[in-house]
């Protein structure tokens, strides 16, 4: 199921409609490096569910909270780093539990 989140499925006009922005806004976000949609063999942008989630977060930060594009980039990078740290923490906790169970 998790792999489905990353499967490219939405062309740009559908993605824009889902998010509530114009297609040129999505192209701008792509140029800014906030999202990297996959490309079909015909070079058509295809957005995944994960891309849509990211774009909704970008839109919310910019429109609802007034964060500028540079701020969105910083926040997005911090969220990615935080998620990586959470995964690493979970992995280390699991290893610690296994070690503790082996020593008891």
C-alpha beads as a LAMMPS data file, in Angstrom:
LAMMPS data file: protein, C-alpha beads

104 atoms
103 bonds

1 atom types
1 bond types

-500.0 500.0 xlo xhi
-500.0 500.0 ylo yhi
-500.0 500.0 zlo zhi

Masses

1 110.0

Atoms # bond

1 1 1 0.000 0.000 0.000
2 1 1 2.828 2.403 0.841
3 1 1 4.233 1.927 -2.662
4 1 1 0.907 3.115 -4.103
5 1 1 1.510 6.566 -2.569
6 1 1 4.516 6.985 -4.858
7 1 1 2.999 5.624 -8.070
8 1 1 2.770 8.399 -10.689
9 1 1 -0.854 8.743 -11.699
10 1 1 -2.116 12.326 -12.066
11 1 1 -1.402 14.529 -15.068
12 1 1 -0.712 18.173 -14.279
13 1 1 -4.214 19.555 -14.844
14 1 1 -5.774 16.885 -12.588
15 1 1 -3.136 17.491 -9.895
16 1 1 -3.750 21.236 -10.096
17 1 1 -7.501 20.696 -9.727
18 1 1 -7.006 18.394 -6.720
19 1 1 -4.849 21.004 -4.993
20 1 1 -6.845 24.032 -6.103
21 1 1 -4.146 25.871 -8.037
22 1 1 -3.375 26.645 -11.676
23 1 1 -1.047 24.418 -13.705
24 1 1 1.545 27.193 -13.991
25 1 1 1.733 27.207 -10.177
26 1 1 2.694 23.519 -10.199
27 1 1 5.337 24.208 -12.835
28 1 1 6.676 27.021 -10.622
29 1 1 6.828 24.700 -7.600
30 1 1 8.677 22.163 -9.746
31 1 1 11.215 24.771 -10.928
32 1 1 11.688 25.758 -7.294
33 1 1 12.507 22.149 -6.407
34 1 1 9.583 21.672 -4.015
35 1 1 8.209 18.744 -5.995
36 1 1 9.687 16.465 -8.653
37 1 1 6.935 14.736 -10.609
38 1 1 7.853 11.725 -12.669
39 1 1 7.754 11.977 -16.450
40 1 1 6.038 9.616 -18.857
41 1 1 7.765 8.359 -21.986
42 1 1 6.076 11.295 -23.756
43 1 1 7.596 13.713 -21.180
44 1 1 4.230 14.361 -19.486
45 1 1 4.382 15.253 -15.784
46 1 1 2.793 12.609 -13.565
47 1 1 2.116 13.327 -9.900
48 1 1 1.771 10.695 -7.164
49 1 1 -0.371 10.805 -4.019
50 1 1 2.802 11.712 -2.135
51 1 1 3.396 14.635 -4.517
52 1 1 -0.201 15.781 -3.987
53 1 1 0.275 15.700 -0.200
54 1 1 3.471 17.725 -0.525
55 1 1 1.799 20.255 -2.800
56 1 1 -1.152 20.638 -0.440
57 1 1 1.279 21.335 2.403
58 1 1 3.133 23.902 0.256
59 1 1 -0.126 25.617 -0.668
60 1 1 -1.274 25.663 2.945
61 1 1 2.007 27.115 4.186
62 1 1 1.991 29.831 1.555
63 1 1 -1.693 30.757 1.475
64 1 1 -2.888 30.016 5.007
65 1 1 0.233 30.919 6.973
66 1 1 1.844 33.481 4.667
67 1 1 5.167 31.650 4.425
68 1 1 7.237 32.664 1.400
69 1 1 8.790 30.165 -1.003
70 1 1 12.174 30.199 0.738
71 1 1 10.449 29.493 4.052
72 1 1 8.468 26.653 2.526
73 1 1 11.701 25.124 1.262
74 1 1 13.305 25.360 4.721
75 1 1 10.222 23.872 6.415
76 1 1 9.968 21.078 3.846
77 1 1 13.642 20.172 4.272
78 1 1 13.262 20.223 8.057
79 1 1 10.228 17.915 7.852
80 1 1 12.160 15.476 5.663
81 1 1 15.093 15.519 8.081
82 1 1 12.745 15.076 11.041
83 1 1 11.082 12.065 9.378
84 1 1 14.496 10.523 8.711
85 1 1 15.446 11.029 12.375
86 1 1 12.171 9.490 13.557
87 1 1 12.791 6.412 11.390
88 1 1 16.358 6.129 12.680
89 1 1 15.133 6.484 16.269
90 1 1 12.568 3.713 15.745
91 1 1 15.249 1.484 14.261
92 1 1 17.589 2.109 17.207
93 1 1 14.800 1.487 19.739
94 1 1 14.002 -1.804 18.048
95 1 1 17.661 -2.833 18.165
96 1 1 17.880 -1.842 21.832
97 1 1 14.795 -3.899 22.661
98 1 1 16.254 -6.947 20.896
99 1 1 19.550 -6.522 22.763
100 1 1 17.800 -6.135 26.118
101 1 1 15.678 -9.229 25.494
102 1 1 18.812 -11.213 24.636
103 1 1 20.576 -10.210 27.877
104 1 1 17.708 -11.022 30.243

Bonds

1 1 1 2
2 1 2 3
3 1 3 4
4 1 4 5
5 1 5 6
6 1 6 7
7 1 7 8
8 1 8 9
9 1 9 10
10 1 10 11
11 1 11 12
12 1 12 13
13 1 13 14
14 1 14 15
15 1 15 16
16 1 16 17
17 1 17 18
18 1 18 19
19 1 19 20
20 1 20 21
21 1 21 22
22 1 22 23
23 1 23 24
24 1 24 25
25 1 25 26
26 1 26 27
27 1 27 28
28 1 28 29
29 1 29 30
30 1 30 31
31 1 31 32
32 1 32 33
33 1 33 34
34 1 34 35
35 1 35 36
36 1 36 37
37 1 37 38
38 1 38 39
39 1 39 40
40 1 40 41
41 1 41 42
42 1 42 43
43 1 43 44
44 1 44 45
45 1 45 46
46 1 46 47
47 1 47 48
48 1 48 49
49 1 49 50
50 1 50 51
51 1 51 52
52 1 52 53
53 1 53 54
54 1 54 55
55 1 55 56
56 1 56 57
57 1 57 58
58 1 58 59
59 1 59 60
60 1 60 61
61 1 61 62
62 1 62 63
63 1 63 64
64 1 64 65
65 1 65 66
66 1 66 67
67 1 67 68
68 1 68 69
69 1 69 70
70 1 70 71
71 1 71 72
72 1 72 73
73 1 73 74
74 1 74 75
75 1 75 76
76 1 76 77
77 1 77 78
78 1 78 79
79 1 79 80
80 1 80 81
81 1 81 82
82 1 82 83
83 1 83 84
84 1 84 85
85 1 85 86
86 1 86 87
87 1 87 88
88 1 88 89
89 1 89 90
90 1 90 91
91 1 91 92
92 1 92 93
93 1 93 94
94 1 94 95
95 1 95 96
96 1 96 97
97 1 97 98
98 1 98 99
99 1 99 100
100 1 100 101
101 1 101 102
102 1 102 103
103 1 103 104
